[in-house]
Amino acid sequence: MTTIKDVAREAGVSISTVSRILNFDETPSVGENTRRRVLEVAEKLQYKKRNRHVPKDNKKIGIIQWHSDKEELSDLYYLQIQYGIENKAASLGTAVEKLTFESVDKNRVKTLSGMIAVGKFDKTEVLSLKSYGVPLIFIGENYLSYDCDSIRSDFESPVRKIIDRFIDRGIKDIGMIAGKENTVTEKQGVRDPRVSTFDSYLSEKGLFNDAFVFQGPFGPDSGFELMNLAIKQLGDKLPHAFLIGSDSMAVGVLRALQQQHIKAPDRVSIISFNNVAIAKYTSPALTTVHVHTELMGERAIEMLTDRIKDPKKVPELTVIATELMERESSL
């Protein structure tokens, strides 16, 4: 198991610096380059596979980033997916080029065998990417309606399982702190299946309380602000359990609880999503839903290879299962 010491050694910084960065502690301040290096090292060290040297296959694929570099560092989920793609591509000797939607143009696309778009894209963006006429795979949402191969995680099943888990432990007041996302071009709100499943499943059981649901941007600062808002508004009626939209949001949630002297998991059980590297290093360590980002990346490369071989192949949707990682933040 990777330790903070391993991350510090690989990144060339002190253990205390790694600890602050992994907990999104900005005091004292750390340079952006150092923060990026530490977060990237922490994520890459999670991959146990080490690829042998393999000859290049003369293919180059473009990874279309949805978030900016700064946004990816505040949440890490999409960065994890990119590492999964890169790891599989490296094992095949395939070159990778990172692009943003804005930086894609005909000259760059000419050099690519195909593209993998990572994130949530609106109609304008999907049609624009399709117009280049190269094999295209999406990771993050279902784009079959655009005749595009797609890969996404199963977020509905774990929400139901977590709710059942809390109820089995005698917790019936359950809240949610969820992220909100918008597409870049059309500024459309992105539907989060975790929120809709949370609402419907608790409603079926007669336990849903709209006052227990808080939403804001993904990231630690948002998690901190939303939990403080929940504490202020709900007081003694604060739920005894919360589902949190991402691990980075949960870091902010834990910080808010600690500052308010509310113990997790004794008073509030916390379960988050994604299982990025930081989840192991929080205090308490996060119980979180592991999203198989490496498998998503591997499957994307396989689907892209199939699409390159047979451009007229019927589009497919692949849904990848998730797994609950039991740690210390929940009963």
C-alpha positions in Angstrom: 0.0 0.0 0.0 1.3 3.4 -1.0 2.2 5.7 2.0 2.6 9.4 2.4 6.4 8.7 2.7 6.3 7.0 -0.7 4.5 10.0 -2.2 7.0 12.4 -0.6 10.0 10.5 -1.8 8.7 10.3 -5.4 7.6 14.0 -5.5 10.7 15.3 -3.9 9.0 17.1 -1.0 8.6 16.7 2.7 6.1 14.4 4.3 4.4 17.3 6.0 4.0 19.1 2.6 2.4 16.0 1.2 0.0 15.7 4.1 -1.1 19.4 3.7 -1.6 19.0 0.0 -3.6 15.8 0.2 -5.8 17.4 2.8 -6.2 20.6 0.6 -4.7 22.6 3.4 -3.5 25.9 1.8 -1.8 27.3 4.9 1.0 27.7 4.5 0.7 28.2 0.8 2.3 25.7 -1.6 3.2 26.5 -5.2 0.8 25.3 -7.9 3.5 23.3 -9.6 4.4 21.5 -6.3 0.7 20.8 -5.6 0.2 19.4 -9.0 3.3 17.2 -8.8 2.2 15.8 -5.4 -1.4 15.1 -6.4 -0.3 13.5 -9.7 2.3 11.3 -8.0 -0.3 10.2 -5.4 -2.7 9.1 -8.1 -0.1 7.4 -10.3 1.3 5.4 -7.4 -2.1 3.8 -7.0 -1.6 1.9 -10.2 0.2 -1.3 -9.4 0.8 -2.3 -13.0 4.2 -1.4 -14.4 4.3 -1.6 -18.2 7.3 -3.3 -19.8 8.9 -1.5 -22.7 6.7 -2.2 -25.8 7.3 -1.0 -29.4 5.2 1.9 -30.5 2.2 1.0 -32.7 2.3 4.3 -34.6 -1.1 5.3 -33.3 -1.8 8.5 -31.4 -5.1 9.2 -29.6 -6.3 12.5 -28.3 -7.7 12.7 -24.8 -10.2 15.6 -24.8 -10.3 17.2 -21.3 -13.5 18.6 -20.1 -12.1 20.5 -17.1 -9.2 22.9 -17.0 -6.0 21.6 -15.3 -6.9 23.7 -12.2 -10.4 22.2 -12.0 -9.1 18.7 -12.3 -6.7 19.2 -9.4 -9.6 20.3 -7.2 -11.5 17.1 -7.7 -9.2 14.5 -9.3 -11.9 12.2 -10.6 -11.4 13.1 -14.3 -7.6 13.1 -13.7 -7.9 9.5 -12.5 -9.8 8.5 -15.6 -7.0 10.0 -17.8 -4.4 8.0 -16.0 -6.4 4.9 -16.7 -6.4 5.7 -20.4 -2.7 6.6 -20.4 -1.7 3.4 -18.6 -3.5 1.2 -21.1 -2.2 3.2 -24.0 1.3 2.9 -22.8 0.9 -0.9 -22.4 0.1 -1.0 -26.1 2.7 1.4 -27.3 0.1 4.0 -28.3 1.0 7.7 -28.0 -1.4 10.1 -26.2 -2.0 13.8 -26.6 -4.0 15.8 -24.1 -6.3 18.4 -25.6 -9.1 20.7 -24.5 -12.3 21.1 -26.4 -11.2 24.6 -27.4 -7.8 23.4 -28.6 -9.1 20.8 -31.0 -8.8 21.7 -34.7 -8.6 20.0 -38.0 -4.8 20.2 -38.2 -4.4 18.4 -34.8 -7.1 15.9 -35.5 -5.3 14.9 -38.7 -2.5 13.4 -36.6 -4.9 11.3 -34.5 -6.2 7.8 -35.0 -9.1 8.6 -32.7 -10.3 10.6 -29.7 -11.5 9.8 -26.2 -13.6 12.6 -24.6 -13.6 12.6 -20.8 -16.4 14.5 -19.0 -19.8 15.8 -19.7 -20.4 17.4 -23.1 -23.5 19.2 -24.4 -25.1 18.8 -27.9 -23.0 21.6 -29.5 -19.8 20.0 -28.2 -20.7 16.4 -29.2 -21.7 17.4 -32.7 -18.5 19.5 -33.1 -16.3 16.5 -32.0 -18.2 14.2 -34.3 -17.7 16.5 -37.2 -14.0 15.7 -37.4 -14.9 12.2 -38.7 -12.4 10.3 -36.5 -13.4 7.4 -34.2 -14.7 8.9 -30.9 -15.4 7.4 -27.5 -17.0 9.2 -24.5 -16.3 8.5 -20.9 -18.7 9.9 -18.3 -22.2 9.9 -19.8 -24.4 8.0 -22.1 -24.1 9.4 -25.7 -25.8 6.6 -27.6 -28.4 9.1 -28.7 -25.6 10.7 -30.8 -24.5 7.2 -32.1 -21.4 7.4 -30.0 -19.7 4.6 -28.0 -19.9 5.6 -24.3 -18.6 4.4 -20.9 -20.0 5.4 -17.6 -19.9 4.2 -14.0 -22.9 2.7 -12.2 -23.6 5.4 -9.6 -27.3 4.3 -8.9 -26.6 0.9 -7.3 -24.1 2.1 -4.7 -26.5 4.9 -3.6 -29.2 2.4 -2.8 -26.7 0.1 -1.1 -25.4 2.9 1.1 -28.8 4.0 2.1 -29.7 0.3 3.0 -26.4 0.1 4.9 -27.2 3.2 7.0 -30.8 2.0 7.7 -29.5 -1.4 8.8 -27.3 0.4 11.3 -30.3 2.3 12.7 -29.7 5.6 10.9 -32.8 6.9 9.1 -32.0 10.6 8.9 -29.7 10.7 5.9 -28.4 13.7 4.1 -26.5 14.4 0.9 -23.9 17.0 -0.1 -23.7 16.8 -3.8 -21.8 18.4 -6.6 -23.3 20.5 -9.4 -21.8 20.7 -12.9 -22.5 22.6 -16.0 -21.4 22.0 -19.6 -18.9 24.5 -20.9 -20.4 25.7 -24.1 -24.2 25.7 -23.5 -23.9 26.1 -19.7 -26.4 23.3 -19.2 -26.8 21.7 -15.8 -25.6 18.1 -15.7 -27.9 15.6 -14.2 -26.3 13.6 -11.4 -27.8 10.1 -11.1 -26.7 9.9 -7.5 -28.9 12.8 -6.5 -32.0 11.5 -8.4 -31.5 8.0 -7.0 -31.0 9.4 -3.5 -34.3 11.3 -3.8 -36.3 8.5 -5.3 -35.0 5.7 -3.1 -35.4 7.5 0.2 -38.9 8.7 -1.0 -39.9 5.1 -1.6 -39.0 4.4 2.1 -40.7 7.5 3.4 -37.4 8.9 4.6 -36.6 11.7 2.1 -36.2 15.2 3.5 -35.4 17.9 1.0 -33.9 20.0 3.8 -31.2 17.4 4.2 -29.9 17.9 0.6 -27.2 20.5 -0.2 -25.6 21.1 -3.6 -22.7 23.2 -4.9 -19.5 22.9 -7.0 -17.3 19.9 -6.6 -14.2 20.5 -4.5 -13.0 20.8 -0.9 -14.0 24.5 -0.4 -17.6 23.8 -1.5 -17.8 20.7 0.8 -16.6 22.9 3.7 -19.1 25.7 3.0 -22.1 23.3 2.4 -21.5 21.3 5.6 -21.2 24.6 7.6 -24.5 25.7 6.0 -26.1 22.4 7.0 -24.9 22.7 10.6 -26.1 26.3 10.8 -29.6 25.5 9.3 -30.2 22.2 10.9 -28.6 22.5 14.3 -29.5 19.5 16.5 -31.5 18.0 13.5 -28.3 17.6 11.5 -28.5 14.1 9.9 -26.5 11.3 11.4 -25.3 10.2 8.0 -24.3 12.0 4.7 -23.5 10.8 1.2 -20.9 13.1 -0.3 -20.5 13.7 -4.0 -16.8 13.2 -4.1 -13.8 12.6 -1.9 -12.5 16.1 -2.4 -15.8 17.5 -1.2 -15.6 15.1 1.8 -12.2 16.6 2.8 -14.0 19.9 3.2 -16.9 18.3 5.0 -14.6 16.6 7.5 -12.8 19.9 8.1 -16.1 21.7 8.8 -17.2 19.0 11.2 -13.9 19.1 13.1 -14.0 22.9 13.4 -17.5 22.5 14.9 -16.4 19.7 17.2 -18.7 17.2 15.6 -17.2 13.8 15.5 -17.2 11.5 12.5 -18.4 8.8 12.6 -19.6 9.0 16.2 -22.2 11.8 15.4 -22.1 11.9 11.6 -21.2 9.0 9.3 -19.6 10.0 6.0 -19.5 8.0 2.8 -18.1 9.7 -0.4 -17.4 8.7 -4.0 -14.5 8.0 -6.3 -11.7 6.6 -4.0 -9.0 9.0 -5.2 -5.6 8.8 -3.4 -6.5 11.4 -0.8 -9.3 9.2 0.6 -6.7 7.1 2.5 -5.0 10.0 4.1 -7.9 12.0 5.6 -8.6 11.9 9.3 -10.7 9.8 9.7 -9.9 7.9 6.5 -12.8 8.0 4.1 -15.2 5.2 3.5 -15.8 5.8 -0.2 -17.2 4.2 -3.4 -14.3 3.0 -5.6 -14.9 3.9 -9.2 -12.9 1.6 -11.5 -11.3 4.4 -13.4 -8.4 2.3 -14.7 -10.9 -0.2 -16.1 -12.8 2.6 -17.7 -9.6 3.7 -19.4 -8.8 0.2 -20.5 -12.3 -0.3 -21.9 -12.1 3.0 -23.7 -9.0 2.0 -25.5 -10.5 -1.3 -26.5 -13.7 0.3 -27.7 -11.7 2.8 -29.7 -9.6 0.1 -31.3 -12.7 -1.8 -32.3 -14.2 1.4 -33.7 -11.1 2.1 -35.7 -11.2 -1.4 -37.2 -15.0 -1.2 -38.0 -16.3 2.4 -38.3 -19.8 1.1 -39.0 -20.0 -1.0 -35.8 -23.2 -0.6 -33.8 -22.5 1.9 -30.9 -22.2 0.5 -27.4 -22.8 1.7 -23.9 -20.6 0.1 -21.2 -21.5 0.6 -17.6 -18.8 -0.2 -15.0 -19.7 -1.4 -11.5 -18.4 0.2 -8.4 -17.2 -1.1 -5.0 -17.5 0.3 -1.5 -14.2 0.7 0.3 -14.7 0.4 4.1 -12.6 2.8 6.2 -13.1 4.9 9.3 -15.5 7.8 8.4 -18.7 5.7 8.7 -20.3 3.3 11.1 
